[in-house]
């Protein structure tokens, strides 16, 4: 079987499964991130007005320390384990079978979400609830890192277009979580009941991802690429080149045996990094800027055109979470039909670096409470415009980098390249989480 007669992806089944698995990688984190209203309500101290210590009072706003630090600590507890375990995955992916890494990670995440749904109905003091929530976030993102790194490595073995459904599915994860939160708010039910349905919905989606992954090895298209090795990939490329040559020239090439290919030394991780370092650092920078401001800064922007009523209630769920995730999804999905700039173009890193402008733009929006900097962009429209450009550029540029990275190396190095790209993606998330404390403090 050669590349010219490779089986077709019937009904786009493999593409759809990779989309669902991409959805499953970021859905847990997005569900926790968009459920901040539920978590912060559980962290309110019933006797906060009677206690002088343990509160933060700024311009009439009184919040417990746990409430005021929840978003920053949550982001840090998510991104640091994500970085550590993505790094570990770069070493264990050759020692632990891929099926155990992916199915095992999804199973653990499912169990944690089920526990989270059950705990909605259990009364707890704010401090134990805070600690338990952070432990669950650490657990979810640790296994999510293994899942994400394994999935990008798996996608790197398939054609370049099969990294797009992973990125697109991850983009939809945020939009799905935000839409679910808005539906929960619109239902008019108690926040506790809405949160229970919210987390049960996440359990169902993760279960669908597990079933989809178990079906993947049965598909002929996936079998063809997953069973291919470096020797067949090199041979296939040479066969295709021979088809373009005159008949006499095609026979001058010596035939490489399977033994010859297997005896070739493996390329080191550092050797692969030298080929993809521009893509790796670019995706790192993209997410450092994004997580540095979202949600730690953007979630505290207050509407100036509605002090009361529905818009005030839905301003952050719609303008921050839903808008970000919809435009991020649109940016990721656009790479399925457009891949400009190219993988060797200088414009790609230039556009990535240019995104740093969004940091001061969001800081100068109506973020409350604030102590130092003035508000220059007070109207809601400014915030919405910045959010559209911010989120679309995040999705599009990150997806380009993740697609191009594994394709700058040979086929037998693609899985390791995918794991390296996932590591630098996670490094960007961790750096952004650390920077978010500074960005929020300077306001």
C-alpha beads as a LAMMPS data file, in Angstrom:
LAMMPS data file: protein, C-alpha beads

443 atoms
442 bonds

1 atom types
1 bond types

-500.0 500.0 xlo xhi
-500.0 500.0 ylo yhi
-500.0 500.0 zlo zhi

Masses

1 110.0

Atoms # bond

1 1 1 0.000 0.000 0.000
2 1 1 1.494 3.384 -1.008
3 1 1 0.619 7.001 -0.420
4 1 1 -0.961 7.294 -3.870
5 1 1 -3.596 4.676 -3.027
6 1 1 -4.104 5.550 0.659
7 1 1 -7.671 4.901 1.836
8 1 1 -10.133 7.777 2.038
9 1 1 -11.507 9.127 5.298
10 1 1 -15.036 7.839 4.732
11 1 1 -17.742 10.209 5.953
12 1 1 -14.936 12.292 7.499
13 1 1 -15.178 9.938 10.471
14 1 1 -11.551 10.349 11.576
15 1 1 -11.808 14.136 11.184
16 1 1 -14.952 14.183 13.343
17 1 1 -13.369 11.976 16.019
18 1 1 -10.312 14.233 16.197
19 1 1 -12.692 17.182 16.531
20 1 1 -14.486 15.485 19.455
21 1 1 -11.168 14.610 21.098
22 1 1 -10.022 18.217 20.682
23 1 1 -13.262 19.251 22.347
24 1 1 -12.502 16.867 25.199
25 1 1 -9.002 18.244 25.850
26 1 1 -10.046 21.797 26.758
27 1 1 -13.664 21.291 27.802
28 1 1 -12.779 20.479 31.458
29 1 1 -10.668 23.618 31.914
30 1 1 -13.248 25.810 30.171
31 1 1 -16.085 24.457 32.291
32 1 1 -14.183 25.310 35.455
33 1 1 -13.142 28.720 34.124
34 1 1 -16.641 29.780 33.030
35 1 1 -18.229 28.527 36.262
36 1 1 -16.534 31.296 38.278
37 1 1 -19.911 32.691 39.404
38 1 1 -20.758 29.365 41.036
39 1 1 -17.347 28.964 42.665
40 1 1 -17.102 32.535 43.970
41 1 1 -20.596 32.290 45.443
42 1 1 -19.550 29.147 47.313
43 1 1 -16.514 31.065 48.606
44 1 1 -18.536 33.894 50.168
45 1 1 -18.265 34.014 53.934
46 1 1 -21.779 34.226 55.492
47 1 1 -20.345 36.372 58.276
48 1 1 -18.140 38.521 56.058
49 1 1 -19.806 41.726 57.198
50 1 1 -19.154 40.917 60.867
51 1 1 -15.435 40.140 60.428
52 1 1 -12.795 42.766 59.895
53 1 1 -10.046 40.389 58.804
54 1 1 -10.030 38.208 55.724
55 1 1 -11.802 40.748 53.512
56 1 1 -10.772 43.011 50.672
57 1 1 -12.507 46.385 50.579
58 1 1 -11.907 48.618 47.592
59 1 1 -14.252 51.507 46.802
60 1 1 -17.160 49.878 48.579
61 1 1 -16.448 46.415 47.165
62 1 1 -16.108 43.824 49.908
63 1 1 -14.815 40.393 48.987
64 1 1 -13.131 37.641 50.912
65 1 1 -9.484 36.924 50.163
66 1 1 -10.508 33.603 48.595
67 1 1 -12.930 35.387 46.241
68 1 1 -10.483 38.104 45.213
69 1 1 -7.675 35.656 44.422
70 1 1 -9.776 32.866 42.945
71 1 1 -9.236 33.648 39.235
72 1 1 -5.473 34.125 39.546
73 1 1 -4.905 31.058 41.732
74 1 1 -7.204 28.963 39.538
75 1 1 -5.239 29.930 36.424
76 1 1 -1.913 29.191 38.116
77 1 1 -3.122 25.817 39.457
78 1 1 -4.249 24.951 35.931
79 1 1 -1.282 26.081 33.882
80 1 1 1.694 24.967 36.004
81 1 1 0.588 21.278 36.122
82 1 1 -0.254 21.562 32.423
83 1 1 3.330 22.613 31.724
84 1 1 4.932 19.997 33.988
85 1 1 2.913 17.066 32.700
86 1 1 3.219 18.140 29.073
87 1 1 6.986 18.061 29.597
88 1 1 6.726 14.605 31.197
89 1 1 4.611 13.428 28.269
90 1 1 7.508 14.246 25.922
91 1 1 9.484 11.507 27.693
92 1 1 6.787 8.959 28.586
93 1 1 5.056 8.927 25.208
94 1 1 7.541 6.301 23.993
95 1 1 7.193 4.196 27.148
96 1 1 3.449 4.209 27.839
97 1 1 1.143 3.102 24.994
98 1 1 -0.790 5.917 23.383
99 1 1 -4.144 4.185 23.961
100 1 1 -3.539 4.120 27.726
101 1 1 -2.414 7.739 27.817
102 1 1 -5.486 9.025 25.982
103 1 1 -8.234 6.724 27.274
104 1 1 -6.799 6.769 30.810
105 1 1 -6.632 10.570 30.919
106 1 1 -10.202 10.926 29.658
107 1 1 -11.404 8.423 32.264
108 1 1 -9.761 10.281 35.150
109 1 1 -11.195 13.598 33.936
110 1 1 -14.653 12.005 33.748
111 1 1 -14.383 10.804 37.358
112 1 1 -13.251 14.245 38.594
113 1 1 -16.168 15.936 36.845
114 1 1 -18.606 13.459 38.319
115 1 1 -17.224 14.214 41.792
116 1 1 -17.547 17.945 41.063
117 1 1 -21.195 17.495 40.119
118 1 1 -21.880 15.517 43.313
119 1 1 -20.159 18.152 45.489
120 1 1 -22.562 20.793 44.161
121 1 1 -25.125 19.269 46.519
122 1 1 -22.722 19.052 49.478
123 1 1 -22.391 21.971 51.902
124 1 1 -18.787 22.934 52.705
125 1 1 -16.936 25.763 54.399
126 1 1 -15.258 28.252 51.997
127 1 1 -11.638 27.294 52.758
128 1 1 -12.017 23.489 52.351
129 1 1 -14.102 24.095 49.218
130 1 1 -11.397 26.390 47.794
131 1 1 -8.631 23.866 48.497
132 1 1 -10.637 20.950 47.066
133 1 1 -11.505 22.948 43.949
134 1 1 -7.835 23.750 43.322
135 1 1 -6.880 20.081 43.812
136 1 1 -9.478 19.096 41.191
137 1 1 -8.163 21.754 38.810
138 1 1 -4.606 20.480 39.274
139 1 1 -5.756 16.900 38.648
140 1 1 -7.790 17.767 35.548
141 1 1 -5.012 19.817 33.963
142 1 1 -2.324 17.250 34.783
143 1 1 -4.164 14.520 32.924
144 1 1 -5.377 17.043 30.365
145 1 1 -1.737 17.812 29.552
146 1 1 -1.003 14.147 28.876
147 1 1 -4.161 13.944 26.788
148 1 1 -3.337 17.075 24.788
149 1 1 0.293 16.147 24.153
150 1 1 -0.668 12.625 23.119
151 1 1 -3.408 13.890 20.834
152 1 1 -1.168 16.404 19.033
153 1 1 1.458 13.705 18.661
154 1 1 -1.186 11.410 17.196
155 1 1 -2.409 14.152 14.860
156 1 1 1.154 14.797 13.713
157 1 1 1.255 11.338 12.111
158 1 1 -1.735 12.171 9.897
159 1 1 -1.935 14.759 7.097
160 1 1 -1.526 18.406 8.181
161 1 1 -5.253 19.078 7.837
162 1 1 -5.944 16.693 10.735
163 1 1 -4.386 19.049 13.278
164 1 1 -7.095 21.576 12.382
165 1 1 -10.015 19.558 13.863
166 1 1 -8.089 19.244 17.140
167 1 1 -7.585 23.007 17.325
168 1 1 -11.144 23.660 16.163
169 1 1 -12.542 21.255 18.749
170 1 1 -10.541 23.008 21.463
171 1 1 -11.997 26.313 20.300
172 1 1 -15.530 24.925 20.436
173 1 1 -14.883 23.673 23.977
174 1 1 -14.795 27.233 25.271
175 1 1 -17.815 28.307 23.240
176 1 1 -19.762 25.242 24.381
177 1 1 -18.913 25.940 28.030
178 1 1 -19.829 29.632 27.755
179 1 1 -23.116 28.870 25.993
180 1 1 -23.968 26.278 28.644
181 1 1 -23.325 28.855 31.361
182 1 1 -25.550 31.430 29.654
183 1 1 -28.331 28.850 29.300
184 1 1 -27.979 28.046 33.002
185 1 1 -28.325 31.748 33.871
186 1 1 -31.292 32.188 31.529
187 1 1 -33.107 29.195 33.020
188 1 1 -33.912 31.226 36.096
189 1 1 -33.192 28.274 38.354
190 1 1 -31.064 28.432 41.469
191 1 1 -27.324 28.746 40.789
192 1 1 -26.712 25.467 42.615
193 1 1 -29.175 23.560 40.404
194 1 1 -27.765 25.188 37.265
195 1 1 -24.217 24.231 38.262
196 1 1 -25.242 20.597 38.786
197 1 1 -26.689 20.375 35.270
198 1 1 -23.673 22.255 33.938
199 1 1 -21.159 19.706 35.279
200 1 1 -23.311 16.711 34.333
201 1 1 -23.330 18.046 30.758
202 1 1 -19.521 18.030 30.847
203 1 1 -19.567 14.395 32.010
204 1 1 -21.710 13.419 29.024
205 1 1 -19.374 15.149 26.540
206 1 1 -16.278 13.487 28.046
207 1 1 -18.039 10.112 27.855
208 1 1 -18.751 10.710 24.144
209 1 1 -15.037 11.512 23.635
210 1 1 -14.046 8.200 25.263
211 1 1 -16.417 6.210 23.053
212 1 1 -15.189 8.070 19.945
213 1 1 -11.560 7.316 20.731
214 1 1 -12.293 3.624 21.234
215 1 1 -13.843 3.575 17.744
216 1 1 -10.842 5.290 16.100
217 1 1 -8.548 2.213 15.648
218 1 1 -11.307 0.422 13.714
219 1 1 -11.205 2.969 10.872
220 1 1 -9.093 2.024 7.838
221 1 1 -7.902 5.588 7.182
222 1 1 -6.497 5.887 10.701
223 1 1 -4.975 2.402 10.551
224 1 1 -3.058 3.290 7.389
225 1 1 -1.306 6.309 8.920
226 1 1 -0.866 4.965 12.445
227 1 1 0.793 1.784 11.147
228 1 1 3.123 3.656 8.797
229 1 1 6.745 4.038 9.893
230 1 1 9.664 6.137 8.794
231 1 1 10.862 3.677 6.166
232 1 1 7.540 3.475 4.397
233 1 1 7.082 7.242 4.565
234 1 1 10.499 7.841 2.970
235 1 1 9.884 5.160 0.380
236 1 1 6.472 6.623 -0.469
237 1 1 7.948 10.079 -0.961
238 1 1 10.671 8.695 -3.223
239 1 1 8.102 6.696 -5.203
240 1 1 6.081 9.847 -5.772
241 1 1 9.189 11.700 -6.919
242 1 1 9.982 8.862 -9.320
243 1 1 6.590 9.289 -10.955
244 1 1 7.629 12.824 -11.907
245 1 1 10.980 11.784 -13.391
246 1 1 11.764 10.402 -16.869
247 1 1 11.685 6.627 -16.932
248 1 1 15.460 6.240 -17.183
249 1 1 16.242 8.472 -14.249
250 1 1 13.782 6.743 -11.950
251 1 1 15.791 3.522 -12.087
252 1 1 19.108 5.121 -11.063
253 1 1 18.076 5.479 -7.421
254 1 1 19.301 2.618 -5.201
255 1 1 16.549 0.801 -3.384
256 1 1 16.648 1.119 0.416
257 1 1 15.733 -1.953 2.345
258 1 1 13.684 -1.981 5.523
259 1 1 16.834 -3.010 7.401
260 1 1 18.689 0.027 6.056
261 1 1 15.982 2.349 7.321
262 1 1 15.687 0.711 10.702
263 1 1 19.454 0.998 11.199
264 1 1 19.402 4.793 10.752
265 1 1 20.003 6.611 14.069
266 1 1 17.020 8.293 15.671
267 1 1 16.959 12.077 15.611
268 1 1 17.219 13.679 19.051
269 1 1 14.559 15.878 20.612
270 1 1 16.989 18.804 20.447
271 1 1 17.611 18.100 16.761
272 1 1 13.865 18.260 16.091
273 1 1 13.526 21.443 18.172
274 1 1 16.172 23.165 16.036
275 1 1 13.905 22.636 13.034
276 1 1 10.681 23.860 14.666
277 1 1 11.897 26.452 17.199
278 1 1 10.216 29.389 15.437
279 1 1 6.820 27.660 15.524
280 1 1 7.374 26.473 19.109
281 1 1 8.312 29.919 20.478
282 1 1 5.516 31.541 18.466
283 1 1 2.771 29.355 19.935
284 1 1 4.325 29.919 23.384
285 1 1 4.141 33.703 22.945
286 1 1 0.576 33.590 21.623
287 1 1 -0.738 31.851 24.725
288 1 1 1.438 33.820 27.168
289 1 1 -0.248 37.024 25.983
290 1 1 -3.705 35.418 25.959
291 1 1 -3.646 33.806 29.396
292 1 1 -1.874 36.819 30.891
293 1 1 -5.022 38.872 30.279
294 1 1 -7.835 36.319 29.893
295 1 1 -9.621 35.751 32.198
296 1 1 -7.670 37.392 35.073
297 1 1 -8.026 40.926 33.635
298 1 1 -10.903 40.669 31.175
299 1 1 -13.346 39.082 33.635
300 1 1 -13.244 42.186 35.877
301 1 1 -14.296 44.667 33.180
302 1 1 -17.583 46.355 34.134
303 1 1 -20.261 47.557 31.728
304 1 1 -20.719 51.344 31.606
305 1 1 -23.982 51.365 29.648
306 1 1 -26.073 49.215 32.000
307 1 1 -25.922 49.566 35.760
308 1 1 -28.931 47.340 36.295
309 1 1 -30.873 44.750 34.354
310 1 1 -30.155 41.917 31.965
311 1 1 -27.133 43.363 30.146
312 1 1 -25.239 43.817 33.390
313 1 1 -26.024 40.200 34.276
314 1 1 -24.936 38.842 30.882
315 1 1 -22.149 41.313 30.039
316 1 1 -19.202 39.132 31.127
317 1 1 -20.755 35.756 30.124
318 1 1 -21.507 37.111 26.628
319 1 1 -18.818 39.733 25.925
320 1 1 -15.968 37.945 27.660
321 1 1 -16.435 34.175 27.642
322 1 1 -18.865 33.509 24.761
323 1 1 -17.411 36.126 22.399
324 1 1 -13.825 35.079 23.109
325 1 1 -14.524 31.410 22.521
326 1 1 -16.669 31.898 19.412
327 1 1 -14.065 34.102 17.727
328 1 1 -11.226 31.867 18.909
329 1 1 -13.072 28.913 17.367
330 1 1 -13.587 30.868 14.138
331 1 1 -9.859 31.659 13.992
332 1 1 -8.859 28.041 14.573
333 1 1 -11.374 26.776 12.012
334 1 1 -10.254 29.248 9.328
335 1 1 -6.960 27.351 9.004
336 1 1 -8.939 24.552 7.348
337 1 1 -9.337 26.762 4.249
338 1 1 -6.582 29.374 4.614
339 1 1 -3.007 28.985 5.860
340 1 1 -1.457 32.425 5.427
341 1 1 1.316 33.279 6.233
342 1 1 3.235 30.169 5.199
343 1 1 5.340 28.087 7.558
344 1 1 8.565 29.795 6.428
345 1 1 7.175 33.351 6.239
346 1 1 8.575 36.074 8.517
347 1 1 5.050 37.494 8.823
348 1 1 3.910 34.709 11.126
349 1 1 6.261 35.557 14.054
350 1 1 5.729 39.293 13.367
351 1 1 1.951 38.944 13.741
352 1 1 2.450 36.816 16.865
353 1 1 4.636 39.480 18.529
354 1 1 2.214 42.250 17.511
355 1 1 -0.454 40.714 19.791
356 1 1 1.355 42.206 22.798
357 1 1 -0.599 45.412 22.104
358 1 1 -3.718 43.783 23.592
359 1 1 -2.204 43.825 27.097
360 1 1 -2.333 47.641 27.539
361 1 1 -5.606 47.852 25.592
362 1 1 -7.448 45.587 28.051
363 1 1 -5.728 47.087 31.106
364 1 1 -7.002 50.527 30.067
365 1 1 -10.581 49.275 29.711
366 1 1 -13.040 49.697 32.597
367 1 1 -11.453 47.020 34.812
368 1 1 -12.767 47.328 38.365
369 1 1 -11.626 47.697 41.077
370 1 1 -8.498 49.670 40.085
371 1 1 -5.953 51.740 42.016
372 1 1 -3.311 53.124 39.675
373 1 1 -4.053 53.423 35.958
374 1 1 -6.798 55.540 34.375
375 1 1 -9.653 54.222 32.222
376 1 1 -9.174 55.251 28.594
377 1 1 -11.630 52.849 26.918
378 1 1 -14.712 53.040 29.125
379 1 1 -17.442 52.236 26.598
380 1 1 -18.500 48.606 26.226
381 1 1 -17.967 48.788 22.452
382 1 1 -14.194 49.236 22.861
383 1 1 -13.976 46.144 25.029
384 1 1 -16.016 44.104 22.560
385 1 1 -13.887 45.225 19.570
386 1 1 -10.665 44.396 21.403
387 1 1 -12.071 41.015 22.424
388 1 1 -13.010 40.108 18.844
389 1 1 -9.526 40.897 17.482
390 1 1 -7.787 39.375 20.512
391 1 1 -9.633 36.056 20.388
392 1 1 -9.656 35.641 16.593
393 1 1 -5.913 36.268 16.335
394 1 1 -5.300 33.841 19.205
395 1 1 -7.169 31.016 17.500
396 1 1 -5.834 31.615 13.994
397 1 1 -2.160 32.149 14.811
398 1 1 -2.007 29.355 17.400
399 1 1 -3.634 26.921 14.987
400 1 1 -1.193 27.864 12.205
401 1 1 1.772 27.241 14.501
402 1 1 0.435 23.882 15.687
403 1 1 -0.278 22.775 12.101
404 1 1 3.085 23.872 10.714
405 1 1 5.295 22.554 13.540
406 1 1 5.083 18.788 12.858
407 1 1 5.232 19.407 9.104
408 1 1 8.685 20.998 9.262
409 1 1 10.210 17.598 10.129
410 1 1 10.144 14.183 8.468
411 1 1 7.212 11.822 8.958
412 1 1 8.866 9.547 11.525
413 1 1 9.707 12.622 13.671
414 1 1 6.216 14.098 13.507
415 1 1 4.874 12.586 16.744
416 1 1 7.815 13.894 18.767
417 1 1 7.503 17.296 17.055
418 1 1 3.809 17.364 17.993
419 1 1 4.697 16.607 21.618
420 1 1 7.301 19.408 21.617
421 1 1 4.760 21.862 20.195
422 1 1 2.272 20.848 22.893
423 1 1 4.957 21.466 25.524
424 1 1 5.620 25.005 24.293
425 1 1 1.883 25.647 24.078
426 1 1 1.652 24.656 27.747
427 1 1 4.752 26.728 28.574
428 1 1 2.961 29.751 27.129
429 1 1 -0.098 29.001 29.254
430 1 1 2.025 28.731 32.416
431 1 1 3.937 31.948 31.650
432 1 1 0.649 33.719 31.009
433 1 1 -0.750 32.479 34.329
434 1 1 2.290 33.870 36.168
435 1 1 2.131 37.181 34.266
436 1 1 -1.581 37.560 35.050
437 1 1 -0.756 38.370 38.702
438 1 1 1.426 41.276 37.590
439 1 1 -1.003 42.575 34.965
440 1 1 -3.874 42.567 37.443
441 1 1 -1.773 44.167 40.204
442 1 1 -0.638 47.102 38.029
443 1 1 -4.237 48.176 37.434

Bonds

1 1 1 2
2 1 2 3
3 1 3 4
4 1 4 5
5 1 5 6
6 1 6 7
7 1 7 8
8 1 8 9
9 1 9 10
10 1 10 11
11 1 11 12
12 1 12 13
13 1 13 14
14 1 14 15
15 1 15 16
16 1 16 17
17 1 17 18
18 1 18 19
19 1 19 20
20 1 20 21
21 1 21 22
22 1 22 23
23 1 23 24
24 1 24 25
25 1 25 26
26 1 26 27
27 1 27 28
28 1 28 29
29 1 29 30
30 1 30 31
31 1 31 32
32 1 32 33
33 1 33 34
34 1 34 35
35 1 35 36
36 1 36 37
37 1 37 38
38 1 38 39
39 1 39 40
40 1 40 41
41 1 41 42
42 1 42 43
43 1 43 44
44 1 44 45
45 1 45 46
46 1 46 47
47 1 47 48
48 1 48 49
49 1 49 50
50 1 50 51
51 1 51 52
52 1 52 53
53 1 53 54
54 1 54 55
55 1 55 56
56 1 56 57
57 1 57 58
58 1 58 59
59 1 59 60
60 1 60 61
61 1 61 62
62 1 62 63
63 1 63 64
64 1 64 65
65 1 65 66
66 1 66 67
67 1 67 68
68 1 68 69
69 1 69 70
70 1 70 71
71 1 71 72
72 1 72 73
73 1 73 74
74 1 74 75
75 1 75 76
76 1 76 77
77 1 77 78
78 1 78 79
79 1 79 80
80 1 80 81
81 1 81 82
82 1 82 83
83 1 83 84
84 1 84 85
85 1 85 86
86 1 86 87
87 1 87 88
88 1 88 89
89 1 89 90
90 1 90 91
91 1 91 92
92 1 92 93
93 1 93 94
94 1 94 95
95 1 95 96
96 1 96 97
97 1 97 98
98 1 98 99
99 1 99 100
100 1 100 101
101 1 101 102
102 1 102 103
103 1 103 104
104 1 104 105
105 1 105 106
106 1 106 107
107 1 107 108
108 1 108 109
109 1 109 110
110 1 110 111
111 1 111 112
112 1 112 113
113 1 113 114
114 1 114 115
115 1 115 116
116 1 116 117
117 1 117 118
118 1 118 119
119 1 119 120
120 1 120 121
121 1 121 122
122 1 122 123
123 1 123 124
124 1 124 125
125 1 125 126
126 1 126 127
127 1 127 128
128 1 128 129
129 1 129 130
130 1 130 131
131 1 131 132
132 1 132 133
133 1 133 134
134 1 134 135
135 1 135 136
136 1 136 137
137 1 137 138
138 1 138 139
139 1 139 140
140 1 140 141
141 1 141 142
142 1 142 143
143 1 143 144
144 1 144 145
145 1 145 146
146 1 146 147
147 1 147 148
148 1 148 149
149 1 149 150
150 1 150 151
151 1 151 152
152 1 152 153
153 1 153 154
154 1 154 155
155 1 155 156
156 1 156 157
157 1 157 158
158 1 158 159
159 1 159 160
160 1 160 161
161 1 161 162
162 1 162 163
163 1 163 164
164 1 164 165
165 1 165 166
166 1 166 167
167 1 167 168
168 1 168 169
169 1 169 170
170 1 170 171
171 1 171 172
172 1 172 173
173 1 173 174
174 1 174 175
175 1 175 176
176 1 176 177
177 1 177 178
178 1 178 179
179 1 179 180
180 1 180 181
181 1 181 182
182 1 182 183
183 1 183 184
184 1 184 185
185 1 185 186
186 1 186 187
187 1 187 188
188 1 188 189
189 1 189 190
190 1 190 191
191 1 191 192
192 1 192 193
193 1 193 194
194 1 194 195
195 1 195 196
196 1 196 197
197 1 197 198
198 1 198 199
199 1 199 200
200 1 200 201
201 1 201 202
202 1 202 203
203 1 203 204
204 1 204 205
205 1 205 206
206 1 206 207
207 1 207 208
208 1 208 209
209 1 209 210
210 1 210 211
211 1 211 212
212 1 212 213
213 1 213 214
214 1 214 215
215 1 215 216
216 1 216 217
217 1 217 218
218 1 218 219
219 1 219 220
220 1 220 221
221 1 221 222
222 1 222 223
223 1 223 224
224 1 224 225
225 1 225 226
226 1 226 227
227 1 227 228
228 1 228 229
229 1 229 230
230 1 230 231
231 1 231 232
232 1 232 233
233 1 233 234
234 1 234 235
235 1 235 236
236 1 236 237
237 1 237 238
238 1 238 239
239 1 239 240
240 1 240 241
241 1 241 242
242 1 242 243
243 1 243 244
244 1 244 245
245 1 245 246
246 1 246 247
247 1 247 248
248 1 248 249
249 1 249 250
250 1 250 251
251 1 251 252
252 1 252 253
253 1 253 254
254 1 254 255
255 1 255 256
256 1 256 257
257 1 257 258
258 1 258 259
259 1 259 260
260 1 260 261
261 1 261 262
262 1 262 263
263 1 263 264
264 1 264 265
265 1 265 266
266 1 266 267
267 1 267 268
268 1 268 269
269 1 269 270
270 1 270 271
271 1 271 272
272 1 272 273
273 1 273 274
274 1 274 275
275 1 275 276
276 1 276 277
277 1 277 278
278 1 278 279
279 1 279 280
280 1 280 281
281 1 281 282
282 1 282 283
283 1 283 284
284 1 284 285
285 1 285 286
286 1 286 287
287 1 287 288
288 1 288 289
289 1 289 290
290 1 290 291
291 1 291 292
292 1 292 293
293 1 293 294
294 1 294 295
295 1 295 296
296 1 296 297
297 1 297 298
298 1 298 299
299 1 299 300
300 1 300 301
301 1 301 302
302 1 302 303
303 1 303 304
304 1 304 305
305 1 305 306
306 1 306 307
307 1 307 308
308 1 308 309
309 1 309 310
310 1 310 311
311 1 311 312
312 1 312 313
313 1 313 314
314 1 314 315
315 1 315 316
316 1 316 317
317 1 317 318
318 1 318 319
319 1 319 320
320 1 320 321
321 1 321 322
322 1 322 323
323 1 323 324
324 1 324 325
325 1 325 326
326 1 326 327
327 1 327 328
328 1 328 329
329 1 329 330
330 1 330 331
331 1 331 332
332 1 332 333
333 1 333 334
334 1 334 335
335 1 335 336
336 1 336 337
337 1 337 338
338 1 338 339
339 1 339 340
340 1 340 341
341 1 341 342
342 1 342 343
343 1 343 344
344 1 344 345
345 1 345 346
346 1 346 347
347 1 347 348
348 1 348 349
349 1 349 350
350 1 350 351
351 1 351 352
352 1 352 353
353 1 353 354
354 1 354 355
355 1 355 356
356 1 356 357
357 1 357 358
358 1 358 359
359 1 359 360
360 1 360 361
361 1 361 362
362 1 362 363
363 1 363 364
364 1 364 365
365 1 365 366
366 1 366 367
367 1 367 368
368 1 368 369
369 1 369 370
370 1 370 371
371 1 371 372
372 1 372 373
373 1 373 374
374 1 374 375
375 1 375 376
376 1 376 377
377 1 377 378
378 1 378 379
379 1 379 380
380 1 380 381
381 1 381 382
382 1 382 383
383 1 383 384
384 1 384 385
385 1 385 386
386 1 386 387
387 1 387 388
388 1 388 389
389 1 389 390
390 1 390 391
391 1 391 392
392 1 392 393
393 1 393 394
394 1 394 395
395 1 395 396
396 1 396 397
397 1 397 398
398 1 398 399
399 1 399 400
400 1 400 401
401 1 401 402
402 1 402 403
403 1 403 404
404 1 404 405
405 1 405 406
406 1 406 407
407 1 407 408
408 1 408 409
409 1 409 410
410 1 410 411
411 1 411 412
412 1 412 413
413 1 413 414
414 1 414 415
415 1 415 416
416 1 416 417
417 1 417 418
418 1 418 419
419 1 419 420
420 1 420 421
421 1 421 422
422 1 422 423
423 1 423 424
424 1 424 425
425 1 425 426
426 1 426 427
427 1 427 428
428 1 428 429
429 1 429 430
430 1 430 431
431 1 431 432
432 1 432 433
433 1 433 434
434 1 434 435
435 1 435 436
436 1 436 437
437 1 437 438
438 1 438 439
439 1 439 440
440 1 440 441
441 1 441 442
442 1 442 443
